Amino acid sequence: MKIANRALLVLAPALCLASHAIAQSNTMDQTSRTGEESEVLRKGEGGTLSLSANAAPDYADSGKSRVGLMPGLEYRWANGFFASTERGVGYNFAKDSALQYGLGLGADMGRRASGALSGMGDVDARIEYAAFLQYAMGRDADVAAALRYGSGNDAQGLVVELGAHYSLNLAPQWKLGFGVGTSWANAPYLQTYFGVTDAQSNQTGFAAYTPTGGFRDVSANLTLSYALTPEISLAGGVSASSLLGEASNSPIVSSGNRVAGSLSIRYAF
C-alpha cells in the first residue's frame, strides 16, 4: 500500500496537468464544477480511475465541436490529503462527514489563440490557489462553493463557483444525478478570456471590449450511471450552460449557450 501511495503522489500531478491540458485548452469552455459529484470529498481512503469521451461546441465558434478522450484520477488519503485531475491537489480539514472544507492547488491551462481566436494571443498557463466548502444535506444532496485565484494574463484572475447536487437511486444498480451551478469572475479574469484590447482589435477586427467583474455563467447537468460491479460503473451525461452578463456580451463569443455530452467508465479502488 505504501508503494501504491508513493506512485499516486508522483502520477497525480502529472495526470492533473495532462487532463487540464485536454479540458481547458480554451478556458472559455469552463463552467462551474460545483454542481457535480466529487469522490475526493468523501470520507475514508480510496480513489477512482476513469476515462471519459466528451463532446461540446466552442463558445467562440458555435459551428465547431470539441471532441476528446479525457483520463481521470481521484484519490483521497485518510489523513485529509487528496489528488484529482479535475480539482488539483489539496487538503480537506474537515473531520465531520457532513461539512467539508479545505485548500488546494490547481492549474488553469490558459488558451491557445487558434481558429476564431487567431490574433488574440495565447494566454499562459497559471497555478491557481483554491479553497472549497461543501455541506451534505443528508445522503443524497449537497451544496458547495469554491474559490480559485491566479489565472489570467496578470495572474490575478478570481473565480467563485456555487452549486448544488442531488442523486437518486432508481434501482439497485441505477443512479440518477442532477446538478446546477453558477460562477462569478473578477475583471482581470473576464478581461483575459472575454475582453479585447485595442491591440487585439487591430489584429482581429473584433471590437475593443473591457468587461468588469460579474457572474460568468449558469449551468445544469444530468447524469445516469449503471454499476456493472461494486467497483466498475458506466455513466452517460448531458449538460447545458449559458454565459451571463458581460461574458455573453463579448464580441469574441459566437453563441453564449452550449449543450455538451459525455460517456465514461469508472473504476473505484
MIVOLO-306869 format. One line per 4 residues: their letters; for each residue x, y, z of C-alpha. Coordinates in steps of 0.5 Angstrom, whole numbers, plus 500, padded with zeros to 3 digits. Example, Ala and Ser with C-alpha at 12.3 -4.5 7.8 and 13.67 -1.06 7.14 Angstrom:
2
AS> 525:491:516  527:498:514
//
This chain:
269
MKIA> 500:500:500  506:505:501  509:504:495  502:505:491
NRAL> 501:511:495  508:514:493  506:512:486  500:516:487
LVLA> 504:522:489  508:522:483  503:521:478  497:525:481
PALC> 500:532:479  503:529:472  496:527:470  493:533:473
LASH> 496:537:468  495:533:463  488:533:464  487:540:465
AIAQ> 491:541:458  486:537:455  480:540:458  482:547:459
SNTM> 486:549:452  481:554:452  479:557:458  472:560:456
DQTS> 469:553:455  470:552:463  463:552:467  462:552:474
RTGE> 464:545:477  461:546:484  454:542:482  458:536:480
ESEV> 459:530:485  466:529:487  470:523:490  475:527:493
LRKG> 471:530:499  468:523:501  471:521:508  476:515:508
EGGT> 482:513:504  480:511:497  480:513:490  478:512:482
LSLS> 481:512:475  476:514:470  476:515:462  471:520:459
ANAA> 469:522:452  467:529:452  463:533:446  462:540:446
PDYA> 461:546:442  466:552:442  464:559:445  468:563:440
DSGK> 466:558:434  459:555:435  460:551:429  466:548:432
SRVG> 465:542:436  471:540:441  471:532:442  476:528:446
LMPG> 478:523:451  480:525:458  483:521:463  482:522:470
LEYR> 485:520:477  482:522:484  485:519:491  484:521:498
WANG> 488:520:504  485:518:511  490:524:513  486:529:509
FFAS> 490:530:503  487:529:496  490:529:489  485:530:483
TERG> 486:531:476  479:535:476  481:539:482  488:539:483
VGYN> 492:537:490  490:540:497  488:538:504  481:537:507
FAKD> 481:540:514  474:537:516  473:531:521  465:532:520
SALQ> 463:528:514  457:533:513  462:539:513  468:539:508
YGLG> 473:545:507  480:546:505  485:549:501  489:547:495
LGAD> 493:548:488  490:547:481  492:549:474  489:554:469
MGRR> 492:552:463  491:558:459  488:559:452  491:558:445
ASGA> 490:563:440  487:559:434  481:558:430  476:564:431
LSGM> 481:567:436  487:567:432  491:574:433  488:575:440
GDVD> 495:572:443  496:566:448  494:566:455  500:563:459
ARIE> 498:557:464  498:559:471  498:556:478  491:557:482
YAAF> 490:557:489  484:554:491  479:554:497  473:550:498
LQYA> 467:549:502  462:543:502  456:541:506  452:535:505
MGRD> 444:535:507  443:528:508  446:522:504  443:525:497
ADVA> 444:532:497  450:537:498  451:545:497  458:547:495
AALR> 463:553:494  470:554:491  474:560:490  480:560:485
YGSG> 485:565:484  491:566:480  489:565:473  490:570:467
NDAQ> 495:575:464  497:578:470  496:572:475  490:576:479
GLVV> 484:572:476  479:570:481  473:566:480  468:564:485
ELGA> 463:558:484  457:556:487  453:550:486  448:544:489
HYSL> 448:537:487  442:531:488  443:524:487  437:519:487
NLAP> 438:511:487  433:509:481  434:501:482  440:497:486
QWKL> 445:499:480  442:505:477  443:512:480  441:519:477
GFGV> 445:525:479  443:532:478  447:539:479  446:546:478
GTSW> 452:551:478  454:558:477  460:562:477  463:570:479
ANAP> 469:572:476  473:579:477  475:584:472  482:581:471
YLQT> 479:574:469  474:577:465  479:582:461  484:576:460
YFGV> 478:571:457  473:575:454  476:582:454  479:585:447
TDAQ> 485:590:448  486:596:443  492:592:440  488:585:440
SNQT> 482:589:436  487:592:431  490:584:430  483:581:429
GFAA> 478:586:427  474:585:434  471:591:437  475:593:443
YTPT> 472:591:450  473:592:457  469:588:462  468:589:469
GGFR> 467:583:474  460:580:475  457:573:474  460:569:468
DVSA> 455:563:467  450:559:470  450:551:468  446:545:470
NLTL> 448:537:469  444:531:469  448:524:469  445:517:469
SYAL> 450:511:472  450:504:472  454:500:477  457:494:473
TPEI> 460:491:479  461:495:486  468:497:483  466:499:476
SLAG> 461:503:473  459:507:467  456:513:466  453:518:461
GVSA> 451:525:462  449:532:459  450:539:461  447:546:459
SSLL> 451:552:460  450:560:459  454:565:459  452:571:463
GEAS> 453:579:463  459:582:460  462:575:459  456:573:454
NSPI> 456:581:451  464:580:449  465:581:441  469:574:441
VSSG> 463:570:443  459:567:438  454:564:442  453:564:450
NRVA> 449:558:450  452:551:450  450:543:451  455:538:452
GSLS> 455:531:453  460:525:456  460:518:456  465:515:462
IRYA> 467:509:465  470:509:472  474:504:477  474:505:484
F> 479:502:489
//
